[in-house]
Amino acid sequence: MTSTKEAAATFLDSRRIAVTGVSRTPGSHGANVVYTRLRDVGYEVFAVNPHAESVEGDPAYANLAAIPGGVEAVVVATSPQHAGATVQEAIDLGITQVWMHRSVDKGSVDDDATRLGRENGLTVIDGGCPLMFGRPSDRSHRVMCRLFTLTGRVPREV
């Protein structure tokens, strides 16, 4: 097992990151917050939404395979029932870093998808938010990280 802090650092070392579940309505969803923050701090991010041509003023892609040049990592910020398909697509494309977003509720975490990814050699962070760690973090997310680690919403190890 790897500590979540170490796994988060490796994930955030990626330069090209896809964020699934980004909404057409700006700022209306946790995925949009993650997407815009990563973009604003200098990551090359790609919005994935099969029902949108653009989100947050940027092109949107129907799936991970549609992203020109591919990505190194993906944030799953859809409902949990879609996590398995995203993890399978990551496996098929050779993407080795997956983060299933979770804050106060179950978020995008799906136990079967987590197991699938790990059985296929992916690092799967099954909870928390990329904005709780490293360069993209802010004070409120760091506080949430501490609280959610105590309550189990952020795993200690992955």
Disulfide bonds with the S-S distance in Angstrom:
none
